[in-house]
Every structure is written in structure tokens, then in C-alpha cells.
């Protein structure tokens, strides 16, 4: 029912239908922010703002695939409005790129690919726990890589993803005294990537993955000491 108003407002209300509300009046309870958009009864623990939307986007892709990533899906997952997602990212492509950068930063920081100590003993030490704690971060990236095989336009994103990890691995090896060896960088990164994939998809426990990474560190220490 249209609220009491002047004739002009009343006419607009009649033409607009049941969702019309004059500027400044609160939205009627139970009417979603956008037609067809359900607001979760309880907001997930994502926090607020752009960061929360990025975490929600990673979750949507990790659990439902890249093709199901929409502004509406992200808004619903984050407990925010469809318009807020568009405000922060503008386009779906921009949202994907921002979510990728977010996932790379999260993975590198929490996995200790470049340990703050610069010591080999700490290289990737927290990677098994990071995968267990936030498996969606890695699942998002693998989903993106698989979709890029079907959609060549996404190839530049997966190239950036792997370039970021290889560059970080290279910096870490140089800092730990192993020199700038592209072949060794590729080998070490491939080993870590394979272990992450196995933990994520095969359910390998943290202890087993930790032992494998420890063996990798032992090999690297031997290589470093042999070159001294």
C-alpha cells in the first residue's frame, strides 16, 4: 500500500509497485535490498567492508566454483548488499583479480614461504597448519587454474598466481644462501605446490606434510653447505 503523500509521490508509488518507498522512509521489514536477493539470517564472521567481501568471494569460488561467482552470491555470503559489492569492485573481472591478490597475500603470509628470520629451518614451517586452517584459500586458487583451462581469457591470472609464488620462492632461496638458481626455484615450488594439493584433496594430515617439508629443508641445507 502506498503511504500518505502528495499527489506526485502517490502517482509514482502507484506506477512503481509494492517495493516503492519515498526517499528518507525506512524499508519495510521483510523486503530484500534487491529483488531476489535473500539476506542471511545471521551474518558470517567476515567483518565488514572490502576485506570481508574478498573473503566471501574466495569462499564462493572455493565451494561452488568460479562460474557461480556473482555479485549477488558474494553479497549474500558476506551478509551485505549487492550494491556494496558493485561499489567496491565495479566489475566481476575486477572482483576476481582482487580476490586472487588477496588469496596470494594470505597464503604467503600464513605459510611462511618467506620466513621473517631468513632461516632455512623456518622455511614454509607453518604451511601445513595454514592449509588446514584456511583450505578455501588454496581451493580458490586451484579452481581458478582449472577454469583457466576452459577459459583462456583467465590465463593471465593464473600466470600471475604462479609467477608470484615462484618469485617469492626465489627470494627466499637467495636469502637463505642457496643462490639464484631458476631450476632449483622451480623444483622447490613444484614440491610445495604438490604437497599443498595433496593435503587439500587427499586429506593428508599436517604431521605427514610437515615431515615432507622437513625433508625438503634437509635437502636444501645439504645443497647450501656443499656450495660453501
C-alpha positions in Angstrom: 0.0 0.0 0.0 1.3 3.5 -0.9 2.0 5.7 2.1 0.1 9.1 2.5 1.9 11.6 0.3 1.4 14.5 -2.1 -0.3 13.6 -5.4 3.0 13.4 -7.4 4.6 11.0 -4.9 1.4 9.0 -4.8 1.3 8.6 -8.6 5.0 7.4 -8.7 4.1 4.9 -6.0 1.2 3.5 -7.9 3.4 3.1 -11.0 6.4 1.7 -9.2 4.5 -1.1 -7.4 4.8 -2.5 -3.9 8.5 -2.0 -3.4 8.3 1.8 -3.7 9.4 3.9 -0.7 9.9 7.7 -0.7 13.4 8.9 0.0 14.1 9.0 3.7 11.5 6.4 4.7 12.8 3.1 6.1 12.4 0.0 4.0 9.5 -2.2 5.0 10.6 -5.2 7.1 11.0 -8.4 5.1 11.6 -6.6 1.7 15.1 -7.6 0.4 17.6 -5.0 -0.7 17.4 -6.2 -4.2 14.7 -8.3 -5.8 15.5 -12.0 -5.5 18.4 -11.3 -3.1 18.0 -13.1 0.3 19.8 -11.6 3.3 21.2 -14.3 5.6 19.5 -14.5 8.9 23.0 -14.5 10.6 25.9 -12.6 9.1 29.0 -14.8 8.6 32.1 -13.8 10.7 33.7 -11.9 7.8 33.8 -8.5 9.4 33.0 -5.5 7.2 34.0 -3.6 4.1 36.1 -4.6 1.2 38.2 -7.2 3.0 35.0 -9.1 4.1 33.8 -9.1 0.5 37.1 -10.6 -0.7 36.9 -13.4 1.9 33.3 -14.1 0.8 34.4 -14.2 -2.8 37.1 -16.7 -2.0 34.6 -18.8 -0.2 32.1 -18.8 -3.0 34.6 -19.9 -5.6 36.2 -22.5 -3.3 32.9 -24.1 -2.5 30.8 -23.5 -5.7 33.3 -22.9 -8.5 34.2 -19.8 -10.4 31.2 -19.9 -12.7 29.0 -19.4 -9.7 30.8 -16.2 -8.6 28.3 -13.3 -8.9 27.9 -10.0 -7.0 24.7 -11.4 -5.6 26.4 -14.6 -4.3 29.2 -12.7 -2.7 26.8 -10.2 -1.1 24.6 -13.0 0.3 27.6 -14.8 1.7 29.0 -11.7 3.3 25.6 -10.6 4.6 25.9 -7.3 2.7 24.1 -5.6 -0.2 24.5 -6.3 -3.8 25.2 -2.6 -4.4 28.1 -2.6 -2.0 29.9 -5.3 -3.9 29.5 -3.3 -7.1 30.7 -0.1 -5.4 33.9 -1.7 -4.3 34.8 -3.7 -7.4 32.7 -2.3 -10.3 33.0 -5.5 -12.5 33.2 -9.2 -12.0 36.6 -9.3 -13.5 37.9 -6.7 -11.1 36.4 -8.8 -8.2 38.2 -11.9 -9.4 41.5 -10.2 -9.7 41.2 -8.6 -6.2 40.2 -11.9 -4.7 43.2 -13.5 -6.3 45.6 -10.9 -4.9 44.0 -11.3 -1.5 44.4 -15.1 -1.6 48.1 -14.9 -2.7 48.9 -12.5 0.1 47.1 -14.6 2.7 48.8 -17.8 1.5 52.3 -16.3 1.5 52.0 -14.6 4.9 50.4 -17.6 6.7 52.5 -20.3 5.0 55.9 -18.6 5.8 57.1 -19.0 2.2 59.5 -16.1 3.0 60.2 -16.5 6.7 60.9 -13.3 8.6 64.0 -14.9 10.2 65.6 -15.7 6.8 66.5 -19.2 8.2 66.1 -22.4 6.3 64.8 -24.0 9.5 61.7 -21.8 9.2 61.1 -22.1 5.5 57.4 -23.0 4.9 57.3 -24.2 8.5 53.7 -23.1 9.0 52.4 -24.2 5.6 50.6 -27.4 6.8 48.8 -25.6 9.5 47.8 -22.7 7.1 46.3 -25.2 4.7 44.3 -26.9 7.4 43.2 -23.6 8.9 42.1 -21.9 5.6 41.7 -24.6 2.9 39.4 -22.3 1.0 42.4 -20.0 0.1 44.1 -22.9 -1.8 40.9 -24.3 -3.2 40.0 -20.9 -4.7 43.4 -20.8 -6.5 43.1 -24.3 -7.9 39.5 -23.6 -9.0 40.8 -20.6 -10.9 43.5 -22.6 -12.5 41.1 -25.3 -13.7 38.7 -22.7 -15.0 41.5 -21.0 -16.9 42.0 -24.2 -18.9 38.4 -23.8 -20.2 38.5 -20.0 -20.4 41.8 -18.8 -22.0 40.9 -15.2 -21.0 41.7 -16.1 -17.4 45.2 -17.4 -18.3 46.9 -14.1 -17.3 45.5 -14.5 -13.8 47.0 -18.0 -13.3 50.3 -16.8 -14.8 50.3 -14.0 -12.2 49.5 -16.5 -9.5 52.4 -18.8 -10.3 54.8 -16.0 -11.0 54.1 -14.6 -7.6 54.8 -17.8 -5.9 58.0 -18.5 -7.9 59.3 -15.1 -7.3 58.7 -15.4 -3.5 60.4 -18.9 -3.6 63.3 -17.4 -5.5 63.7 -14.6 -3.0 63.6 -17.0 -0.1 66.2 -19.3 -1.5 68.6 -16.4 -2.2 68.1 -15.0 1.3 68.8 -18.5 2.8 72.1 -18.7 0.9 71.1 -21.0 -2.0 71.8 -18.5 -4.7 69.7 -17.5 -7.7 69.0 -20.9 -9.4 65.8 -20.9 -11.6 65.8 -24.7 -11.9 66.1 -25.1 -8.1 63.3 -22.5 -7.6 61.0 -24.4 -10.0 61.8 -27.7 -8.2 61.2 -26.4 -4.7 58.0 -24.6 -5.7 56.7 -27.7 -7.5 57.4 -29.8 -4.4 55.5 -27.4 -2.1 52.6 -27.0 -4.6 52.2 -30.7 -4.9 52.2 -31.2 -1.1 49.6 -28.5 -0.7 47.4 -30.1 -3.4 47.7 -33.5 -1.7 46.8 -32.1 1.7 43.8 -30.3 0.3 42.4 -33.1 -1.9 43.7 -36.3 -0.3 43.3 -35.4 3.3 47.0 -35.8 4.2 47.4 -34.8 7.8 49.6 -31.9 8.9 52.2 -34.2 10.5 52.8 -36.1 7.3 53.1 -32.9 5.3 55.3 -31.4 7.9 57.7 -34.3 7.7 57.9 -34.0 3.9 58.7 -30.3 4.2 61.3 -31.0 6.8 62.9 -33.5 4.4 62.9 -30.8 1.7 64.6 -28.4 4.1 67.2 -31.0 4.9 68.0 -31.4 1.2 68.3 -27.7 0.8 70.6 -27.4 3.8 72.8 -30.1 2.2 72.9 -28.2 -1.1 73.8 -24.9 0.6 76.5 -26.5 2.7 78.0 -28.3 -0.3 78.4 -25.0 -2.1 80.3 -23.3 0.7 
